[in-house]
Amino acid sequence: MVVLPSGKLIAIAAVSAAVCAALAFAPLQPVVVERAALTGGLLLLAACGADLLLSVRDWRRAPLAMRRHLPHAFAIGVPVTLQVSLDNQGGSRRFGRYQEYADPALAMPGLPLPFDVGPRQRELMSIEVTPTARGLQRFDAAEVRLRSRMGLLDLDLRIGESESRRVFPNFEEQARFAWLAGDRRIRSAGLKSVQRRGSGTDFDQLTDYRAGDPIRHIDWKATQKHDRPIVRTFQDERDQDVVILLDCGRRMRADDTQRGIGATHFDQCLNALMLLAFVALSHGDAVGAMTFGVAEGTQKRFVPRKGRQTLNALMADLADVQATATFSDYEQIAAECLLQRRKRGLVVMITNSRNEDAPELGAALALLRTRHIVILANLREEVVAQIAGQDLAAPESALECAAALEYGHARDRLLERLANSGVCTIDCEPCRLGVALVNRYRALKRSGSI
């Protein structure tokens, strides 16, 4: 508990000091003025002591009870109205200001809030909370600045308990994923859908023969029964494993965008991962994820599985993952992936590699390709294109532009070498990664590669 003088006490002390100063110029004995000032000071001090004792006694008998009405989880960048109730079980009126203490990633403008609770009443306050970062965010015990019984003091008191809630990627993105589930709506988001009649190996349905259908797909029994050519159509193979390797190392900490809350490179990679996971799950495949480039013992290993709840479980498992300053060991994650996933499937590596990573990255991808189809999604930083396209107004600008162009050419050569070795490569900005991944996944599905 912290005790502070109230505005009322400061005003009384100021008035008393002014009176004593005026008496000093009056035709009175100095001893009389001194005794009057001392007496007034002692009386004011005694009043403050009595006020403090009464206020503390009242608080211990019936403290304010605070309760937060928190949602089960938050979504990054989505404002939520938090309800806070204050219950006064005492017999006297309580008023003051209410202050929340939480992680800096929880933006709560408008604090502190005034409150005025009558005896045996409840006051409900609303606070707008906007999470600005993913992960486990903490609400510490709140603080109230309570006016004392006689109004001479302000008491800073902690109330309530500490609580924690998870902040996930934006749930609206997940709703958008569900909206994109229909094939007719895929194109509106830039996702290409290539229809190849008869592709795949899983039987889908019987339909009328059309020009161009393979003769070997004709169902002769159905043709004889309906007296017209009937063919079997097939859908993309199911029961494939899609494993996403997410780089959380130092290169993934880049953030050269100004797109607002939740628009860092790593957050956009998570959104792309969730979009790919949703589309793969809707195709009947099993989805898993592995993180690398983090401290030993903090890696995430999500075993591939199917079902509607997989996306929620995957989102919950990766909600706390953040990019770190750790070195990303490509060969180690490749060896671990091969050790755990012996069944042939699709491996997607999301990273931000440079030309100096070519030897290790190439070896890791070659190791993965011995058993799996591999997609390398390499992030392109927007700031490099901005530097390369700047006006050459000064000698420094020309040097910066040349360096950016050389960096881009080296990056293109790296991706070209990897593509020539049989790796499917994606080179795009983080904001376009989700659509690019889904397009490549659907193309591999339609071609029968997976």
LUMLOLO-834810 format. One record per residue (C-alpha): residue number from 0; residue in three letters; x, y, z. Coordinates in Angstrom, 1 decimal, m for minus. Layout:
LUMLOLO-834810
{pt NUM; "ALA"; {X; Y; Z}} ...
//
This chain:
LUMLOLO-834810
{pt 0; "MET"; {0.0; 0.0; 0.0}} {pt 1; "VAL"; {1.2; 3.5; m1.0}} {pt 2; "VAL"; {m0.1; 6.6; 0.9}} {pt 3; "LEU"; {m0.2; 9.9; m1.0}} {pt 4; "PRO"; {m1.6; 13.3; m0.1}} {pt 5; "SER"; {m4.9; 14.1; m1.8}} {pt 6; "GLY"; {m5.8; 17.3; m3.5}} {pt 7; "LYS"; {m7.9; 18.3; m0.5}} {pt 8; "LEU"; {m4.9; 17.9; 1.9}} {pt 9; "ILE"; {m2.6; 19.9; m0.4}} {pt 10; "ALA"; {m5.2; 22.7; m0.6}} {pt 11; "ILE"; {m5.6; 22.7; 3.2}} {pt 12; "ALA"; {m1.8; 22.8; 3.7}} {pt 13; "ALA"; {m1.5; 25.6; 1.1}} {pt 14; "VAL"; {m4.2; 27.7; 2.8}} {pt 15; "SER"; {m2.7; 27.1; 6.2}} {pt 16; "ALA"; {0.7; 28.2; 5.0}} {pt 17; "ALA"; {m0.8; 31.3; 3.5}} {pt 18; "VAL"; {m2.5; 32.2; 6.8}} {pt 19; "CYS"; {0.7; 31.7; 8.8}} {pt 20; "ALA"; {2.6; 33.9; 6.3}} {pt 21; "ALA"; {m0.1; 36.6; 6.7}} {pt 22; "LEU"; {0.1; 36.4; 10.5}} {pt 23; "ALA"; {3.9; 36.9; 10.3}} {pt 24; "PHE"; {3.3; 40.4; 9.1}} {pt 25; "ALA"; {0.5; 41.2; 11.6}} {pt 26; "PRO"; {1.2; 43.1; 14.9}} {pt 27; "LEU"; {1.6; 39.9; 16.9}} {pt 28; "GLN"; {4.4; 38.4; 18.9}} {pt 29; "PRO"; {6.5; 35.9; 16.9}} {pt 30; "VAL"; {5.9; 33.3; 19.6}} {pt 31; "VAL"; {2.2; 33.5; 19.1}} {pt 32; "VAL"; {2.5; 32.9; 15.3}} {pt 33; "GLU"; {4.9; 30.0; 15.8}} {pt 34; "ARG"; {2.6; 28.3; 18.3}} {pt 35; "ALA"; {m0.4; 28.8; 16.0}} {pt 36; "ALA"; {1.5; 27.3; 13.0}} {pt 37; "LEU"; {2.7; 24.4; 15.2}} {pt 38; "THR"; {m0.7; 23.7; 16.6}} {pt 39; "GLY"; {m2.3; 23.8; 13.1}} {pt 40; "GLY"; {0.4; 21.4; 11.8}} {pt 41; "LEU"; {m0.1; 19.0; 14.6}} {pt 42; "LEU"; {m3.8; 19.0; 14.2}} {pt 43; "LEU"; {m3.5; 18.4; 10.5}} {pt 44; "LEU"; {m1.0; 15.6; 11.1}} {pt 45; "ALA"; {m3.4; 14.0; 13.7}} {pt 46; "ALA"; {m6.3; 14.3; 11.3}} {pt 47; "CYS"; {m4.2; 12.5; 8.6}} {pt 48; "GLY"; {m3.2; 9.8; 11.0}} {pt 49; "ALA"; {m6.8; 9.2; 12.1}} {pt 50; "ASP"; {m8.0; 9.3; 8.5}} {pt 51; "LEU"; {m5.4; 6.7; 7.6}} {pt 52; "LEU"; {m6.3; 4.4; 10.5}} {pt 53; "LEU"; {m10.0; 4.6; 9.7}} {pt 54; "SER"; {m9.5; 4.0; 6.0}} {pt 55; "VAL"; {m7.2; 1.0; 6.5}} {pt 56; "ARG"; {m9.6; m0.5; 9.0}} {pt 57; "ASP"; {m12.5; m0.1; 6.6}} {pt 58; "TRP"; {m10.5; m1.6; 3.8}} {pt 59; "ARG"; {m9.5; m4.7; 5.8}} {pt 60; "ARG"; {m13.0; m5.3; 6.9}} {pt 61; "ALA"; {m14.5; m5.0; 3.4}} {pt 62; "PRO"; {m12.1; m4.5; 0.5}} {pt 63; "LEU"; {m13.2; m3.9; m3.0}} {pt 64; "ALA"; {m13.6; m7.1; m5.0}} {pt 65; "MET"; {m12.5; m7.0; m8.6}} {pt 66; "ARG"; {m13.3; m9.4; m11.3}} {pt 67; "ARG"; {m12.3; m9.4; m15.0}} {pt 68; "HIS"; {m14.6; m10.9; m17.5}} {pt 69; "LEU"; {m12.0; m12.2; m19.9}} {pt 70; "PRO"; {m12.6; m14.1; m23.2}} {pt 71; "HIS"; {m11.0; m17.5; m23.5}} {pt 72; "ALA"; {m8.5; m16.1; m26.0}} {pt 73; "PHE"; {m7.6; m13.0; m28.0}} {pt 74; "ALA"; {m6.9; m12.5; m31.6}} {pt 75; "ILE"; {m4.0; m10.3; m32.6}} {pt 76; "GLY"; {m5.0; m6.8; m33.8}} {pt 77; "VAL"; {m8.7; m7.4; m32.9}} {pt 78; "PRO"; {m10.0; m5.0; m30.2}} {pt 79; "VAL"; {m12.0; m6.6; m27.4}} {pt 80; "THR"; {m14.1; m4.8; m24.8}} {pt 81; "LEU"; {m13.0; m6.1; m21.4}} {pt 82; "GLN"; {m15.6; m5.9; m18.6}} {pt 83; "VAL"; {m14.3; m5.2; m15.1}} {pt 84; "SER"; {m16.7; m5.3; m12.1}} {pt 85; "LEU"; {m16.0; m3.7; m8.7}} {pt 86; "ASP"; {m18.0; m4.9; m5.7}} {pt 87; "ASN"; {m18.3; m2.8; m2.6}} {pt 88; "GLN"; {m19.3; m4.9; 0.4}} {pt 89; "GLY"; {m18.6; m2.2; 2.9}} {pt 90; "GLY"; {m21.0; 0.3; 4.4}} {pt 91; "SER"; {m19.3; 3.4; 3.0}} {pt 92; "ARG"; {m19.0; 4.9; m0.4}} {pt 93; "ARG"; {m15.8; 4.2; m2.3}} {pt 94; "PHE"; {m14.4; 6.3; m5.2}} {pt 95; "GLY"; {m11.2; 6.8; m6.9}} {pt 96; "ARG"; {m9.4; 5.6; m10.1}} {pt 97; "TYR"; {m8.8; 2.1; m11.5}} {pt 98; "GLN"; {m5.6; 1.1; m13.3}} {pt 99; "GLU"; {m4.7; m2.1; m15.1}} {pt 100; "TYR"; {m1.2; m3.5; m15.2}} {pt 101; "ALA"; {m0.6; m6.0; m18.1}} {pt 102; "ASP"; {2.0; m7.0; m20.7}} {pt 103; "PRO"; {3.0; m4.1; m23.0}} {pt 104; "ALA"; {1.7; m6.1; m25.9}} {pt 105; "LEU"; {m1.9; m5.4; m24.6}} {pt 106; "ALA"; {m2.8; m1.9; m25.6}} {pt 107; "MET"; {m5.4; m0.4; m23.3}} {pt 108; "PRO"; {m6.0; 3.3; m24.0}} {pt 109; "GLY"; {m8.2; 5.4; m21.7}} {pt 110; "LEU"; {m6.7; 4.2; m18.4}} {pt 111; "PRO"; {m7.0; 5.0; m15.5}} {pt 112; "LEU"; {m10.8; 4.9; m15.2}} {pt 113; "PRO"; {m12.7; 6.8; m12.5}} {pt 114; "PHE"; {m15.1; 4.8; m10.3}} {pt 115; "ASP"; {m17.7; 5.6; m7.6}} {pt 116; "VAL"; {m19.3; 2.6; m5.9}} {pt 117; "GLY"; {m22.0; 3.1; m3.3}} {pt 118; "PRO"; {m22.2; 0.8; m0.2}} {pt 119; "ARG"; {m23.1; m2.8; m1.1}} {pt 120; "GLN"; {m23.2; m2.0; m4.8}} {pt 121; "ARG"; {m21.4; m3.0; m7.9}} {pt 122; "GLU"; {m19.9; m0.9; m10.7}} {pt 123; "LEU"; {m19.2; m2.3; m14.2}} {pt 124; "MET"; {m16.4; m0.7; m16.2}} {pt 125; "SER"; {m15.5; m1.3; m19.9}} {pt 126; "ILE"; {m11.9; m1.3; m21.1}} {pt 127; "GLU"; {m10.9; m1.7; m24.8}} {pt 128; "VAL"; {m8.0; m4.1; m25.2}} {pt 129; "THR"; {m6.1; m4.6; m28.4}} {pt 130; "PRO"; {m3.4; m7.3; m28.5}} {pt 131; "THR"; {m0.4; m6.3; m30.6}} {pt 132; "ALA"; {1.6; m9.5; m30.3}} {pt 133; "ARG"; {1.0; m13.3; m30.2}} {pt 134; "GLY"; {1.7; m15.5; m27.3}} {pt 135; "LEU"; {0.8; m15.9; m23.7}} {pt 136; "GLN"; {m0.1; m12.4; m22.4}} {pt 137; "ARG"; {m0.5; m11.7; m18.7}} {pt 138; "PHE"; {m2.8; m9.4; m16.7}} {pt 139; "ASP"; {m1.3; m8.6; m13.3}} {pt 140; "ALA"; {m3.2; m7.6; m10.2}} {pt 141; "ALA"; {m4.9; m4.3; m10.8}} {pt 142; "GLU"; {m4.5; m1.1; m8.7}} {pt 143; "VAL"; {m7.0; 1.3; m7.3}} {pt 144; "ARG"; {m6.2; 4.8; m6.0}} {pt 145; "LEU"; {m8.8; 5.1; m3.3}} {pt 146; "ARG"; {m9.8; 8.3; m1.5}} {pt 147; "SER"; {m9.6; 8.0; 2.3}} {pt 148; "ARG"; {m12.6; 8.3; 4.7}} {pt 149; "MET"; {m12.0; 12.0; 5.4}} {pt 150; "GLY"; {m10.6; 12.7; 1.9}} {pt 151; "LEU"; {m7.2; 13.8; 3.1}} {pt 152; "LEU"; {m5.2; 10.9; 1.6}} {pt 153; "ASP"; {m5.1; 8.7; m1.5}} {pt 154; "LEU"; {m4.3; 5.0; m1.0}} {pt 155; "ASP"; {m2.8; 3.0; m3.8}} {pt 156; "LEU"; {m4.0; m0.6; m3.3}} {pt 157; "ARG"; {m3.6; m3.8; m5.4}} {pt 158; "ILE"; {m6.7; m5.8; m6.0}} {pt 159; "GLY"; {m7.6; m8.9; m8.0}} {pt 160; "GLU"; {m5.5; m11.7; m9.2}} {pt 161; "SER"; {m3.1; m12.3; m12.0}} {pt 162; "GLU"; {m4.5; m13.9; m15.1}} {pt 163; "SER"; {m3.1; m15.0; m18.4}} {pt 164; "ARG"; {m4.7; m15.5; m21.9}} {pt 165; "ARG"; {m3.3; m16.6; m25.2}} {pt 166; "VAL"; {m3.2; m14.3; m28.2}} {pt 167; "PHE"; {m3.7; m16.2; m31.5}} {pt 168; "PRO"; {m3.4; m15.1; m35.1}} {pt 169; "ASN"; {m6.5; m13.3; m36.2}} {pt 170; "PHE"; {m9.5; m15.5; m36.0}} {pt 171; "GLU"; {m11.0; m13.6; m38.9}} {pt 172; "GLU"; {m8.3; m15.1; m41.1}} {pt 173; "GLN"; {m9.6; m18.6; m40.1}} {pt 174; "ALA"; {m13.1; m17.6; m41.0}} {pt 175; "ARG"; {m11.8; m16.4; m44.4}} {pt 176; "PHE"; {m10.1; m19.8; m44.9}} {pt 177; "ALA"; {m13.5; m21.5; m44.4}} {pt 178; "TRP"; {m15.1; m19.1; m46.9}} {pt 179; "LEU"; {m12.4; m20.1; m49.4}} {pt 180; "ALA"; {m13.3; m23.7; m49.0}} {pt 181; "GLY"; {m15.7; m23.7; m51.9}} {pt 182; "ASP"; {m14.0; m24.2; m55.3}} {pt 183; "ARG"; {m16.2; m21.5; m56.9}} {pt 184; "ARG"; {m14.7; m18.9; m54.4}} {pt 185; "ILE"; {m11.1; m20.0; m54.7}} {pt 186; "ARG"; {m10.4; m17.8; m57.7}} {pt 187; "SER"; {m11.6; m14.6; m55.9}} {pt 188; "ALA"; {m8.5; m14.8; m53.6}} {pt 189; "GLY"; {m6.1; m15.5; m56.5}} {pt 190; "LEU"; {m5.9; m19.2; m55.8}} {pt 191; "LYS"; {m5.8; m21.1; m59.1}} {pt 192; "SER"; {m7.9; m24.2; m59.6}} {pt 193; "VAL"; {m6.9; m26.4; m62.5}} {pt 194; "GLN"; {m9.5; m28.9; m63.5}} {pt 195; "ARG"; {m8.0; m32.1; m64.9}} {pt 196; "ARG"; {m10.8; m34.7; m65.6}} {pt 197; "GLY"; {m9.7; m38.2; m64.6}} {pt 198; "SER"; {m6.6; m37.1; m62.6}} {pt 199; "GLY"; {m5.8; m38.7; m59.3}} {pt 200; "THR"; {m6.2; m42.3; m58.2}} {pt 201; "ASP"; {m9.0; m42.2; m55.7}} {pt 202; "PHE"; {m12.4; m43.0; m57.2}} {pt 203; "ASP"; {m14.8; m40.0; m57.1}} {pt 204; "GLN"; {m18.0; m40.7; m59.1}} {pt 205; "LEU"; {m19.6; m42.0; m62.3}} {pt 206; "THR"; {m20.5; m39.5; m65.0}} {pt 207; "ASP"; {m21.3; m39.3; m68.7}} {pt 208; "TYR"; {m18.5; m39.8; m71.2}} {pt 209; "ARG"; {m17.1; m36.6; m72.8}} {pt 210; "ALA"; {m14.8; m36.2; m75.6}} {pt 211; "GLY"; {m11.2; m36.5; m74.4}} {pt 212; "ASP"; {m11.9; m38.8; m71.5}} {pt 213; "PRO"; {m9.6; m41.8; m71.4}} {pt 214; "ILE"; {m11.1; m45.0; m72.8}} {pt 215; "ARG"; {m9.6; m47.0; m69.9}} {pt 216; "HIS"; {m11.9; m45.1; m67.5}} {pt 217; "ILE"; {m15.1; m46.3; m69.1}} {pt 218; "ASP"; {m17.3; m48.4; m66.7}} {pt 219; "TRP"; {m18.7; m51.1; m69.0}} {pt 220; "LYS"; {m21.3; m52.4; m66.6}} {pt 221; "ALA"; {m22.7; m48.9; m66.1}} {pt 222; "THR"; {m22.5; m48.2; m69.8}} {pt 223; "GLN"; {m24.5; m51.4; m70.6}} {pt 224; "LYS"; {m27.1; m50.5; m67.9}} {pt 225; "HIS"; {m27.7; m46.9; m68.9}} {pt 226; "ASP"; {m27.3; m47.6; m72.7}} {pt 227; "ARG"; {m24.8; m44.7; m73.0}} {pt 228; "PRO"; {m21.1; m44.3; m72.3}} {pt 229; "ILE"; {m20.3; m43.9; m68.6}} {pt 230; "VAL"; {m16.8; m43.2; m67.2}} {pt 231; "ARG"; {m15.3; m43.2; m63.8}} {pt 232; "THR"; {m13.8; m39.9; m62.5}} {pt 233; "PHE"; {m11.1; m39.8; m59.9}} {pt 234; "GLN"; {m10.1; m37.2; m57.3}} {pt 235; "ASP"; {m6.8; m36.2; m55.9}} {pt 236; "GLU"; {m5.2; m38.8; m53.7}} {pt 237; "ARG"; {m5.9; m38.5; m50.0}} {pt 238; "ASP"; {m4.1; m39.6; m46.8}} {pt 239; "GLN"; {m0.9; m37.7; m47.8}} {pt 240; "ASP"; {1.3; m36.2; m45.1}} {pt 241; "VAL"; {2.0; m32.4; m45.4}} {pt 242; "VAL"; {4.7; m31.4; m43.1}} {pt 243; "ILE"; {5.6; m27.7; m42.7}} {pt 244; "LEU"; {9.1; m26.8; m41.5}} {pt 245; "LEU"; {8.9; m23.2; m40.1}} {pt 246; "ASP"; {12.1; m21.3; m39.6}} {pt 247; "CYS"; {12.1; m19.3; m36.4}} {pt 248; "GLY"; {15.8; m18.2; m36.6}} {pt 249; "ARG"; {17.4; m14.8; m36.8}} {pt 250; "ARG"; {16.6; m14.2; m40.4}} {pt 251; "MET"; {12.9; m14.5; m39.7}} {pt 252; "ARG"; {13.0; m11.4; m37.4}} {pt 253; "ALA"; {13.0; m9.0; m40.4}} {pt 254; "ASP"; {10.1; m6.6; m40.5}} {pt 255; "ASP"; {10.2; m4.0; m43.2}} {pt 256; "THR"; {6.5; m3.6; m43.6}} {pt 257; "GLN"; {4.2; m0.9; m42.4}} {pt 258; "ARG"; {0.9; m2.9; m42.6}} {pt 259; "GLY"; {m0.1; m2.5; m39.0}} {pt 260; "ILE"; {m0.5; m4.9; m36.1}} {pt 261; "GLY"; {0.2; m8.5; m36.8}} {pt 262; "ALA"; {2.0; m7.7; m40.1}} {pt 263; "THR"; {5.5; m8.8; m39.2}} {pt 264; "HIS"; {7.2; m11.3; m41.5}} {pt 265; "PHE"; {6.8; m14.1; m39.0}} {pt 266; "ASP"; {3.1; m13.4; m38.3}} {pt 267; "GLN"; {2.4; m13.4; m42.0}} {pt 268; "CYS"; {4.2; m16.7; m42.3}} {pt 269; "LEU"; {2.0; m18.2; m39.6}} {pt 270; "ASN"; {m1.1; m17.0; m41.5}} {pt 271; "ALA"; {0.2; m18.6; m44.6}} {pt 272; "LEU"; {0.9; m21.8; m42.8}} {pt 273; "MET"; {m2.7; m21.8; m41.4}} {pt 274; "LEU"; {m4.1; m21.2; m44.9}} {pt 275; "LEU"; {m2.1; m24.1; m46.4}} {pt 276; "ALA"; {m3.1; m26.3; m43.5}} {pt 277; "PHE"; {m6.7; m25.6; m44.0}} {pt 278; "VAL"; {m6.6; m26.3; m47.7}} {pt 279; "ALA"; {m4.6; m29.5; m47.2}} {pt 280; "LEU"; {m7.0; m30.7; m44.5}} {pt 281; "SER"; {m10.0; m30.0; m46.8}} {pt 282; "HIS"; {m8.4; m32.3; m49.4}} {pt 283; "GLY"; {m8.2; m35.1; m46.9}} {pt 284; "ASP"; {m4.5; m34.8; m46.2}} {pt 285; "ALA"; {m2.8; m35.0; m42.8}} {pt 286; "VAL"; {m1.0; m31.8; m41.7}} {pt 287; "GLY"; {2.0; m31.5; m39.3}} {pt 288; "ALA"; {4.5; m28.8; m38.4}} {pt 289; "MET"; {8.1; m28.6; m37.1}} {pt 290; "THR"; {9.9; m25.5; m35.9}} {pt 291; "PHE"; {13.6; m24.9; m36.1}} {pt 292; "GLY"; {16.0; m22.1; m35.4}} {pt 293; "VAL"; {14.9; m21.9; m31.7}} {pt 294; "ALA"; {16.7; m22.8; m28.4}} {pt 295; "GLU"; {17.2; m26.5; m27.7}} {pt 296; "GLY"; {14.1; m27.9; m25.9}} {pt 297; "THR"; {11.7; m25.3; m27.2}} {pt 298; "GLN"; {11.0; m26.8; m30.6}} {pt 299; "LYS"; {7.5; m27.6; m31.6}} {pt 300; "ARG"; {6.7; m31.0; m33.1}} {pt 301; "PHE"; {3.1; m31.3; m34.3}} {pt 302; "VAL"; {2.5; m34.8; m35.6}} {pt 303; "PRO"; {0.6; m34.9; m38.9}} {pt 304; "ARG"; {m3.1; m35.6; m38.4}} {pt 305; "LYS"; {m6.4; m35.1; m40.1}} {pt 306; "GLY"; {m9.8; m33.8; m39.0}} {pt 307; "ARG"; {m11.6; m30.6; m38.4}} {pt 308; "GLN"; {m10.0; m30.0; m35.0}} {pt 309; "THR"; {m6.5; m30.2; m36.4}} {pt 310; "LEU"; {m6.3; m26.6; m37.5}} {pt 311; "ASN"; {m7.4; m25.3; m34.1}} {pt 312; "ALA"; {m4.9; m27.7; m32.4}} {pt 313; "LEU"; {m2.1; m26.5; m34.7}} {pt 314; "MET"; {m3.0; m22.9; m34.1}} {pt 315; "ALA"; {m2.9; m23.4; m30.3}} {pt 316; "ASP"; {0.4; m25.2; m30.5}} {pt 317; "LEU"; {2.1; m22.5; m32.6}} {pt 318; "ALA"; {0.5; m19.5; m30.9}} {pt 319; "ASP"; {3.4; m18.8; m28.6}} {pt 320; "VAL"; {6.2; m19.3; m31.2}} {pt 321; "GLN"; {8.3; m16.2; m31.9}} {pt 322; "ALA"; {11.3; m15.6; m34.1}} {pt 323; "THR"; {14.5; m15.7; m32.2}} {pt 324; "ALA"; {18.1; m14.7; m32.6}} {pt 325; "THR"; {19.2; m18.4; m32.9}} {pt 326; "PHE"; {21.1; m19.8; m35.9}} {pt 327; "SER"; {18.9; m22.0; m38.2}} {pt 328; "ASP"; {20.4; m25.4; m38.7}} {pt 329; "TYR"; {18.9; m26.6; m42.0}} {pt 330; "GLU"; {20.7; m30.0; m42.1}} {pt 331; "GLN"; {19.6; m30.9; m38.6}} {pt 332; "ILE"; {15.9; m30.2; m39.2}} {pt 333; "ALA"; {16.1; m32.1; m42.5}} {pt 334; "ALA"; {17.6; m35.2; m40.8}} {pt 335; "GLU"; {15.1; m35.1; m38.0}} {pt 336; "CYS"; {12.2; m34.8; m40.5}} {pt 337; "LEU"; {13.4; m37.8; m42.4}} {pt 338; "LEU"; {13.8; m39.7; m39.1}} {pt 339; "GLN"; {10.3; m39.0; m38.0}} {pt 340; "ARG"; {8.4; m39.0; m41.3}} {pt 341; "ARG"; {9.4; m42.1; m43.3}} {pt 342; "LYS"; {6.2; m42.1; m45.3}} {pt 343; "ARG"; {6.5; m40.2; m48.6}} {pt 344; "GLY"; {4.7; m36.9; m48.5}} {pt 345; "LEU"; {5.1; m33.2; m49.1}} {pt 346; "VAL"; {7.6; m31.1; m47.0}} {pt 347; "VAL"; {7.2; m27.3; m47.1}} {pt 348; "MET"; {10.1; m25.3; m45.7}} {pt 349; "ILE"; {9.4; m21.7; m44.9}} {pt 350; "THR"; {12.5; m19.6; m44.4}} {pt 351; "ASN"; {14.4; m16.5; m45.3}} {pt 352; "SER"; {17.8; m17.6; m46.7}} {pt 353; "ARG"; {20.7; m15.7; m48.1}} {pt 354; "ASN"; {23.3; m16.7; m50.7}} {pt 355; "GLU"; {25.8; m17.6; m47.9}} {pt 356; "ASP"; {23.3; m20.3; m46.8}} {pt 357; "ALA"; {23.5; m22.1; m50.1}} {pt 358; "PRO"; {25.8; m25.0; m49.2}} {pt 359; "GLU"; {23.9; m26.0; m46.0}} {pt 360; "LEU"; {20.5; m25.3; m47.5}} {pt 361; "GLY"; {21.2; m27.2; m50.6}} {pt 362; "ALA"; {22.4; m30.2; m48.7}} {pt 363; "ALA"; {19.3; m30.2; m46.4}} {pt 364; "LEU"; {16.9; m30.0; m49.4}} {pt 365; "ALA"; {18.8; m32.8; m51.2}} {pt 366; "LEU"; {18.4; m34.9; m48.1}} {pt 367; "LEU"; {14.7; m34.3; m47.9}} {pt 368; "ARG"; {14.2; m35.0; m51.6}} {pt 369; "THR"; {15.5; m38.5; m51.2}} {pt 370; "ARG"; {12.0; m39.4; m49.8}} {pt 371; "HIS"; {9.7; m36.4; m50.1}} {pt 372; "ILE"; {8.4; m33.8; m52.5}} {pt 373; "VAL"; {9.9; m30.5; m51.3}} {pt 374; "ILE"; {8.7; m26.9; m51.6}} {pt 375; "LEU"; {11.1; m24.1; m50.5}} {pt 376; "ALA"; {9.2; m20.9; m49.7}} {pt 377; "ASN"; {11.9; m18.2; m49.5}} {pt 378; "LEU"; {10.7; m14.8; m48.2}} {pt 379; "ARG"; {11.6; m11.7; m50.3}} {pt 380; "GLU"; {12.1; m8.5; m48.3}} {pt 381; "GLU"; {10.2; m5.5; m49.7}} {pt 382; "VAL"; {12.9; m3.1; m48.6}} {pt 383; "VAL"; {15.4; m4.6; m51.1}} {pt 384; "ALA"; {13.1; m3.8; m54.0}} {pt 385; "GLN"; {12.5; m0.3; m52.6}} {pt 386; "ILE"; {16.3; 0.4; m52.3}} {pt 387; "ALA"; {16.9; m1.0; m55.8}} {pt 388; "GLY"; {14.2; 1.2; m57.3}} {pt 389; "GLN"; {15.1; 4.5; m55.6}} {pt 390; "ASP"; {16.1; 7.6; m57.4}} {pt 391; "LEU"; {19.8; 8.0; m58.0}} {pt 392; "ALA"; {20.0; 11.5; m56.5}} {pt 393; "ALA"; {23.3; 11.1; m54.7}} {pt 394; "PRO"; {26.4; 8.9; m55.0}} {pt 395; "GLU"; {25.3; 7.0; m51.9}} {pt 396; "SER"; {22.0; 6.1; m53.6}} {pt 397; "ALA"; {23.9; 4.6; m56.6}} {pt 398; "LEU"; {25.9; 2.4; m54.3}} {pt 399; "GLU"; {22.8; 1.3; m52.3}} {pt 400; "CYS"; {21.0; 0.5; m55.6}} {pt 401; "ALA"; {24.0; m1.5; m56.9}} {pt 402; "ALA"; {24.2; m3.5; m53.7}} {pt 403; "ALA"; {20.5; m4.2; m53.7}} {pt 404; "LEU"; {20.6; m5.4; m57.3}} {pt 405; "GLU"; {23.6; m7.6; m56.7}} {pt 406; "TYR"; {21.9; m9.1; m53.6}} {pt 407; "GLY"; {18.8; m9.8; m55.7}} {pt 408; "HIS"; {20.8; m11.5; m58.5}} {pt 409; "ALA"; {22.7; m13.7; m56.0}} {pt 410; "ARG"; {19.4; m14.7; m54.5}} {pt 411; "ASP"; {17.9; m15.5; m58.0}} {pt 412; "ARG"; {20.9; m17.7; m58.8}} {pt 413; "LEU"; {20.5; m19.6; m55.6}} {pt 414; "LEU"; {16.9; m20.3; m56.2}} {pt 415; "GLU"; {17.6; m21.3; m59.8}} {pt 416; "ARG"; {20.2; m23.8; m58.7}} {pt 417; "LEU"; {17.8; m25.3; m56.2}} {pt 418; "ALA"; {15.0; m25.4; m58.8}} {pt 419; "ASN"; {17.3; m27.2; m61.3}} {pt 420; "SER"; {18.0; m29.8; m58.6}} {pt 421; "GLY"; {14.3; m30.7; m58.4}} {pt 422; "VAL"; {13.1; m28.4; m55.5}} {pt 423; "CYS"; {9.9; m26.5; m56.0}} {pt 424; "THR"; {10.7; m22.9; m55.1}} {pt 425; "ILE"; {8.6; m20.0; m54.1}} {pt 426; "ASP"; {10.1; m16.5; m54.0}} {pt 427; "CYS"; {7.6; m13.8; m52.8}} {pt 428; "GLU"; {6.8; m11.2; m50.2}} {pt 429; "PRO"; {5.3; m12.5; m46.9}} {pt 430; "CYS"; {2.0; m10.9; m47.6}} {pt 431; "ARG"; {1.6; m13.1; m50.8}} {pt 432; "LEU"; {3.0; m16.3; m49.3}} {pt 433; "GLY"; {m0.3; m17.9; m48.4}} {pt 434; "VAL"; {m1.8; m17.7; m51.9}} {pt 435; "ALA"; {1.5; m18.8; m53.5}} {pt 436; "LEU"; {1.7; m21.9; m51.2}} {pt 437; "VAL"; {m1.8; m23.0; m51.9}} {pt 438; "ASN"; {m1.4; m22.5; m55.6}} {pt 439; "ARG"; {1.7; m24.7; m55.6}} {pt 440; "TYR"; {0.1; m27.3; m53.4}} {pt 441; "ARG"; {m3.0; m27.6; m55.6}} {pt 442; "ALA"; {m0.8; m27.8; m58.7}} {pt 443; "LEU"; {1.1; m30.7; m57.2}} {pt 444; "LYS"; {m2.1; m32.3; m56.3}} {pt 445; "ARG"; {m3.6; m32.0; m59.8}} {pt 446; "SER"; {m0.4; m33.3; m61.4}} {pt 447; "GLY"; {m0.4; m36.4; m59.3}} {pt 448; "SER"; {2.9; m35.6; m57.7}} {pt 449; "ILE"; {1.4; m36.0; m54.2}} 
//
